[in-house]
């Protein structure tokens, strides 16, 4: 990712807040809100973020805490700094526009000239070229291969199934998790795939596991089914909100409130919290984050559903499909 080059950056409008009633460190809350907001597109790419001092004063948080959060997000590649201009959400990666046609003409001219110098006629060159093009065309019809790198196997497969619908017949989407890559599984898939995708907030980690591989980050948004389920909750229901990672608890809770503003009895916890069992037992409905499905087993009689996401359609249209098409146009070695 590169720093934004926009002369009129988007104004930062997403409200940030610190909930001091939650047993989550202030720095973790701030990082979680910014990381999730950027990854799910609520904080647009190219947005100019408040300075460390501005955000520190606005939230009543120590200067050093905000500075550390910005440092961590910078390390993840989610934000960039521009000397004298401030801190911005990193721009989308540049999608290659396909091979240079002038370079292709030069290569073919050189090859034809070399063949003629070795005694081959233009007719012979044309016949062999036609055969090679036919073979390459047959191979191209096999479709493009997209590899999606995720966190949890089931959820990643769900993302892949949605993405498959946006691709051409014959294209295929494969999946691998970061955990599998750490164990050495899926490395061959990554190096042979036409396009490799990673969740935006896990881009740096993915790139570290796949050196030399071009990885495109994609954001995510709450799925339509999630929004509908939250909107359908009873206003009288006592709802327990369970986050998988402590850092994302405030953001997760805010997301539930956003789509279920009519529910007032909300209690929030996370998977490692000591009071998890008691919170679950006091709820009529449980809304749990991806990766926390084990809470169903803790209170088997209580209705529960997962707060699922989907790949942001804007990234599918603006990043994934152009990258697939650019790769599709590249000539294949006919072996």
C-alpha positions in Angstrom: 0.0 0.0 0.0 1.1 3.5 -0.6 0.3 6.8 1.0 -2.6 8.7 -0.2 -2.1 11.3 -3.0 -5.4 12.9 -2.8 -5.3 16.7 -2.6 -8.7 16.8 -0.9 -8.6 13.9 1.7 -11.8 12.6 3.1 -12.7 14.1 6.4 -12.7 11.8 9.4 -16.3 11.6 10.6 -16.5 8.2 12.3 -17.0 8.8 16.1 -14.6 7.0 18.4 -15.3 6.5 22.0 -13.8 4.8 25.1 -16.2 2.7 27.2 -14.6 2.7 30.7 -17.3 0.3 32.0 -15.7 -2.5 29.9 -12.8 -4.5 31.2 -10.7 -3.8 28.1 -7.6 -1.6 28.1 -8.1 1.9 26.6 -5.4 1.3 24.0 -7.0 -2.0 22.9 -10.3 -0.2 22.6 -8.9 2.5 20.4 -6.9 0.2 18.2 -9.9 -2.1 17.8 -12.2 0.6 16.7 -9.7 2.0 14.2 -8.6 -1.4 12.8 -12.1 -2.6 12.4 -13.4 0.7 11.0 -10.6 0.7 8.3 -11.0 -3.0 7.5 -14.8 -2.8 7.1 -14.7 0.4 5.1 -16.4 2.6 7.7 -13.3 4.7 7.7 -12.6 5.3 4.0 -9.3 4.9 2.3 -7.5 8.2 2.0 -9.2 9.6 5.1 -7.0 12.0 7.1 -7.0 10.9 10.7 -6.8 13.2 13.7 -3.3 14.0 15.0 -2.1 12.1 18.1 -2.6 15.3 20.2 -6.1 15.9 18.8 -7.3 12.4 19.4 -5.7 12.3 22.8 -7.6 15.5 23.8 -10.9 14.4 22.2 -11.0 11.0 24.0 -9.2 11.9 27.2 -6.6 9.3 26.5 -2.9 9.6 27.3 -0.8 11.0 24.4 1.6 8.0 24.6 -1.4 5.5 24.3 -2.6 7.1 21.0 0.9 7.3 19.7 1.4 3.6 20.3 -1.9 2.7 18.6 -0.9 4.7 15.5 2.5 3.0 15.5 0.8 -0.5 15.6 -1.6 0.4 12.8 1.3 1.8 10.8 3.1 -1.6 11.2 0.0 -3.3 9.9 0.0 -1.2 6.8 -3.5 0.2 7.6 -2.3 3.8 7.9 0.5 5.9 6.5 2.2 9.1 7.4 3.1 12.0 5.2 5.7 14.4 6.5 4.1 17.8 7.1 0.6 16.5 6.1 -0.4 14.1 8.8 -1.7 10.5 9.1 -4.0 8.9 6.6 -5.8 5.6 6.0 -3.7 3.8 3.4 -5.0 3.9 -0.2 -6.1 0.8 -2.0 -3.4 -1.1 -3.7 -2.8 -0.4 -7.4 -4.3 -3.1 -9.5 -2.1 -4.0 -12.5 -3.6 -2.9 -15.8 -2.3 -5.9 -17.7 0.8 -6.5 -19.7 2.5 -3.8 -21.9 1.3 -4.4 -25.5 4.3 -2.5 -26.9 6.6 -4.9 -25.0 4.6 -7.9 -26.4 5.0 -6.6 -30.0 8.7 -6.1 -29.5 9.1 -9.7 -28.1 7.2 -11.2 -31.0 9.1 -9.2 -33.6 12.4 -10.3 -32.1 11.2 -14.0 -32.0 10.0 -13.9 -35.6 13.2 -12.2 -36.8 15.3 -14.8 -35.0 13.3 -17.6 -36.6 13.8 -16.1 -40.0 17.5 -15.8 -39.5 17.6 -19.5 -38.7 15.9 -20.4 -42.0 12.2 -20.7 -41.1 9.6 -19.2 -43.5 6.9 -16.9 -42.4 4.4 -19.7 -43.3 6.1 -22.1 -41.0 6.3 -19.5 -38.2 2.6 -18.8 -38.7 1.6 -22.5 -38.5 3.6 -23.1 -35.3 2.4 -19.9 -33.8 -1.2 -20.9 -34.5 -0.7 -24.3 -32.7 0.8 -22.6 -29.7 -2.0 -20.0 -29.5 -4.6 -22.8 -29.7 -3.0 -24.7 -26.8 -2.7 -21.5 -24.7 -6.4 -20.7 -25.4 -7.4 -24.2 -24.2 -5.4 -23.7 -21.0 -6.9 -20.2 -20.5 -10.4 -21.7 -20.6 -9.6 -23.6 -17.4 -10.3 -20.3 -15.6 -8.5 -18.2 -13.0 -7.5 -19.4 -9.6 -8.1 -17.1 -6.6 -6.7 -17.9 -3.2 -8.4 -16.3 -0.1 -6.4 -16.2 3.1 -8.5 -16.0 6.2 -8.6 -16.5 10.0 -11.2 -19.3 10.5 -11.7 -22.1 8.1 -15.5 -22.2 8.0 -15.8 -18.4 7.7 -13.2 -18.2 5.0 -15.0 -20.9 3.0 -18.2 -18.8 3.4 -16.4 -15.7 2.0 -15.1 -17.8 -0.8 -18.5 -19.1 -1.7 -19.8 -15.5 -2.0 -16.8 -14.4 -4.1 -17.3 -17.4 -6.4 -20.6 -16.0 -7.5 -18.9 -12.8 -8.8 -16.4 -14.7 -11.0 -16.8 -16.3 -14.4 -17.8 -20.0 -14.8 -14.6 -22.0 -14.7 -12.9 -19.7 -12.2 -12.3 -21.1 -8.8 -11.8 -19.8 -5.3 -9.6 -21.7 -2.9 -9.1 -21.0 0.8 -6.3 -21.3 3.4 -6.1 -19.9 6.9 -3.2 -18.0 8.4 -2.8 -20.9 10.9 -2.3 -23.4 8.0 0.2 -21.1 6.4 2.2 -20.9 9.6 2.3 -24.7 9.6 3.6 -24.7 6.0 0.3 -25.9 4.5 -1.1 -24.1 1.4 2.2 -22.5 0.4 2.2 -24.2 -3.0 -1.4 -23.0 -3.6 -0.3 -19.4 -2.8 2.6 -19.5 -5.2 0.5 -21.0 -8.1 -2.7 -19.0 -7.6 -3.4 -16.2 -10.1 -4.6 -13.8 -7.4 -4.1 -14.0 -3.6 -6.4 -12.1 -1.3 -6.1 -11.4 2.4 -8.2 -9.6 5.0 -7.1 -6.0 5.1 -6.2 -5.9 8.8 -4.1 -9.1 8.3 -2.2 -8.1 5.2 1.2 -7.6 6.9 1.0 -10.9 8.6 0.0 -12.6 5.3 2.8 -11.0 3.4 5.3 -12.1 6.0 4.2 -15.7 5.5 4.2 -15.4 1.7 7.3 -13.5 0.7 7.5 -12.8 -3.0 3.7 -13.2 -3.5 1.5 -10.2 -4.5 -1.3 -10.1 -2.0 -4.4 -7.9 -2.4 -6.1 -6.8 0.8 -9.9 -6.8 0.9 -12.2 -5.3 3.5 -15.4 -6.8 4.9 -18.8 -5.6 6.0 -21.6 -7.2 8.1 -23.6 -9.6 6.0 -27.3 -9.0 5.1 -28.3 -12.0 7.2 -26.5 -10.5 10.2 -28.2 -7.2 9.8 -31.6 -8.8 9.4 -31.1 -11.0 12.5 -30.1 -8.1 14.6 -33.0 -6.0 13.4 -35.4 -8.9 14.2 -34.4 -9.1 17.9 -37.1 -8.4 20.4 -36.9 -5.1 22.1 -37.4 -6.9 25.4 -34.6 -9.5 24.9 -31.6 -9.6 27.1 -28.8 -9.9 24.6 -25.3 -11.1 25.4 -22.6 -9.9 23.0 -19.5 -12.2 22.9 -16.3 -11.1 21.1 -13.6 -13.5 20.1 -10.8 -11.0 20.6 -10.8 -8.6 23.6 -9.5 -5.7 21.4 -12.6 -5.8 19.2 -15.2 -6.0 22.0 -16.1 -2.2 22.0 -16.4 -2.2 18.2 -18.4 -5.4 18.2 -20.8 -4.0 20.8 -21.1 -0.8 18.8 -22.0 -2.8 15.7 -24.7 -4.7 17.5 -26.1 -1.4 18.8 -26.0 0.0 15.3 -28.2 -2.7 13.8 -30.3 -3.3 16.9 -30.9 0.2 18.4 -34.2 -0.9 19.8 -32.6 -3.4 22.2 -31.6 -1.8 25.5 -30.5 -4.8 27.6 -27.1 -5.5 26.2 -24.2 -7.1 28.1 -20.8 -7.4 26.5 -18.0 -9.9 27.1 -15.3 -11.8 25.3 -14.2 -15.4 25.0 -11.5 -15.2 27.6 -13.4 -13.2 30.2 -13.7 -14.8 33.7 -17.4 -14.0 33.9 -18.3 -15.4 30.5 -20.5 -18.2 31.8 -22.5 -16.0 34.1 -23.1 -13.5 31.3 -24.3 -16.2 28.9 -26.7 -17.7 31.5 -28.3 -14.3 32.1 -29.2 -13.8 28.4 -32.2 -14.6 26.3 -30.2 -14.4 23.1 -26.5 -14.6 22.4 -24.8 -12.8 19.5 -21.2 -14.1 19.1 -18.3 -13.1 16.9 -16.8 -15.4 14.3 -14.5 -17.8 16.1 -16.7 -17.9 19.3 -19.1 -20.6 18.2 -18.1 -22.7 21.3 -20.4 -20.5 23.4 -23.3 -22.5 22.0 -22.1 -25.5 23.9 -21.9 -23.5 27.2 -25.6 -22.7 27.2 -27.2 -25.2 24.7 -30.8 -24.1 25.3 -30.2 -20.4 24.6 -30.8 -19.1 21.0 -27.6 -17.8 19.5 -26.4 -16.6 16.2 -23.1 -15.5 14.7 -22.3 -11.9 13.7 -21.0 -12.8 10.2 -19.3 -10.6 7.6 -18.9 -10.7 3.9 -16.2 -9.4 1.6 -17.0 -5.7 0.8 -18.6 -5.7 -2.7 -16.7 -2.5 -3.4 -13.5 -4.3 -3.1 -14.7 -7.2 -5.2 -15.6 -4.8 -8.0 -12.7 -2.4 -7.6 -9.9 -4.7 -6.7 -10.6 -8.4 -7.1 -12.3 -8.5 -10.5 -9.8 -6.2 -12.2 -6.9 -8.2 -10.8 -8.4 -11.5 -12.0 -9.0 -10.0 -15.5 -5.5 -8.6 -15.7 -4.0 -12.0 -14.7 -6.4 -13.7 -17.2 -4.9 -11.7 -20.1 -1.3 -12.6 -19.3 0.1 -15.2 -21.7 0.5 -18.7 -20.3 3.4 -20.9 -21.0 1.9 -23.7 -23.2 4.5 -26.2 -21.8 
